[in-house]
Amino acid sequence: MQSESAAHPLARFEITAEQIARVVRVFYAQVRQHSELAPVFAAHVEDWPAHEDKIAAFWRNAILREKGYNGSPMREHLSRPDVKAEHFPLWLGLFHDVLARELTPEQALQWGHLADRIGEGFRTGIVAMRQPKDAPPRLI
């Protein structure tokens, strides 16, 4: 049987589109139960299956280098004042838990590193863009 990654020669690591979809689905099921993250997501996500499809496309683009994602995630996060920098460690902790349960240790480690880089970029972008123009830089 030919692996899915063979169809994706530029993939960052070996994983299938089906595994990505499963992680996204399980993760958002957990988000909807999380005491702090659930209200933030519920304020903005009206169609969970469509949101999950879009985020799975984002991850297929980031990992498998498929070109099916169309969006601006930094702009999306910045445009929602209730999305705060302190949400990202919660998001990443939950995401790492799902990765560890759903994937092999190597896949979880590789995807987790990528998620950490992306999440830190969003977090620092929110901090930088939301601080007053005359304030000293925040180094958190």
Buried (B, 14 or more C-beta within 10 A) or exposed (E): EEEBBEEBEEBBBBBBBEBBBBBBBBBBEBBEEBEEBEEBBEEEBEEBEEBBBBBBBBBBBBBBEBEEBEEEBBEEBBEEEEBBBEBBEBBBEBBBBBBBEBBEEEBBBBBBEBBBEBBEEBBBBBBEEEEEEEEEEEEE
